[in-house]
Amino acid sequence: MTLSRLVRFAPSYLMVTIRREWQLAILVLGGLAPGVAVLLAWLNLARIVSRQTVVVDPRLHPGWLLPPFLLERLGLAGVLVGAGVVTLLVGCLGLANVYLASVERRMPELALLRGLGMPRSEVMTLLLLEAGLAGLLGSGAGLVGGVLLSVLSWPAARAYFDIPAGFSLDPVAFVTTLVTGMLAAMLFMGMSAVATLSIGAAGVLRGETPRLLPRSWREVETAVYGTLFAAFLVLTAGWLVLSPASMLVLLGLTVGLSTVLTGGGWLLTRLYERLPAPPQSPLWQLALQGLARHPRHTAGLSLAMIAGSYAVGLSLLSLLRGGADGSFPVWVAGGVLVAGGGLVLTAAALAALERRREFGLLVAVGARPSRVRRMVFLEYGIVAVGGGVLGALLALGNWIMAGAGDWPAALLIIVVDLLAALLSAWGGAIPVLWRISRWSAGEALRR
């Protein structure tokens, strides 16, 4: 297919994808847009503060859950850019696995294009165009939200950092955030799909199932690419604001966090498969089998739970650390809180939506809808507890590094964080399960 024919074919392909994969819009609005909004708000503030003649020391202000030596090396701009990048990273890591699960489900269709003569490079171009369109949607919505967040948080930021200048929207911050958001979509969605999938035309013509990379390699590759992409986000967002020393420290922190989150998601997926399944507990067995049959969904949901629980725990502990005088850290923590909670709800809903045919088939063969609901709630409960515990422990690690006290209140927040992870996971699945419960056996078979 020539370039001109690809140009004619791409709009039709994208329109079909938009109609059939409308849930991807929810994915980018729930995963990418909040991170872009937070990044714009804090990057814009960092640009404003950097023009001040008086240097603001973040160690003199409460609410930052980092040890003093890191705060000294990061500086205020590093703390603000880091808060934005981490919020964006949390959303991107969660949406990457959920998006890849969607691409894997559509592999036969993509492989058919290869069988009909479309070169591999052009099939991959279609995936990149799909990711670019998603990036435009998520970044556009995020920029609007970022401007709103900047305006609303400005009085608290101005009082907190004693900024004499008035509010302004820095064009450099706006353009940098747009580029970073688009880059995040292209890397975590487009390049991840291109790098991890293999489509052979000859195999399709012989009727073979499209080949995926071995699972163990997919796990390693996902973690490696996630770490590299996180580094690109830091370099893109901070190169006009941060000093080389601050950039290096923030790069190390972000890469380390990305490695822990991505690796933790796959390790928990392996752990769930090894949980005991006694024969006298058939519902437990079905739940574990469901998690094992869909490792990409399980890993994506686990990563979302880890990242969401970490974000929620970190934000609540930051509020506790900041106290009554920490009005601006309330805004920073609130941004992370919204991004983390939205990610968990979105990932849970999309994971259930991707498996709606499987759930409908169970209803069609005679399973009671209430039993299907209990099975799904048990699956999500297992993932929420595992991911919630790991994410809460990461947030508690920040609390320890910052040398904060008030342990009873901190431990209470961790318990609340775990309960929030469980309730948000169940809440995300409820709309899909409610719809399935209304299907008759015949309707479930037709669907």
Secondary structure, DSSP 8 states (H G I E B T S, - for coil): --HHHHHHHHHHHHHHHHHH-THHHHHHHHHTHHHHHHHHHHHHHHHHHHT-SS---GGGSS---S-HHHHHHHHHHHHHHHHHHHHHHHHHHHHHHHHHHHHHHTHHHHHHHHHTT--HHHHHHHHHHHHHHHHHHHHHHHHHHHHHHHHHHHHHHHHHHT--S-----HHHHHHHHHHHHHHHIIIIIIHHHHHB---HHHHHTT----B--HHHHHHHHHHHHHHHHHHHHHHHHTTTS-HHHHHHHHHHHHHHHHHHHHHHHHHHHHHHTS---TT-HHHHHHHHHHHH-HHHHHHHHHHHHHHHHHHHHHHHHHHHHGGG-HHHHHHHHHHHHHHHHHHHHHHHHHHHHTHHHHHHHHHTT--HHHHHHHHHHHHHHHHHHHHHHHHHHHHHHHHHTT---HHHHHHHHHHHHHHHHHHHHHHHHHHHHHHHT--HHHHHH-
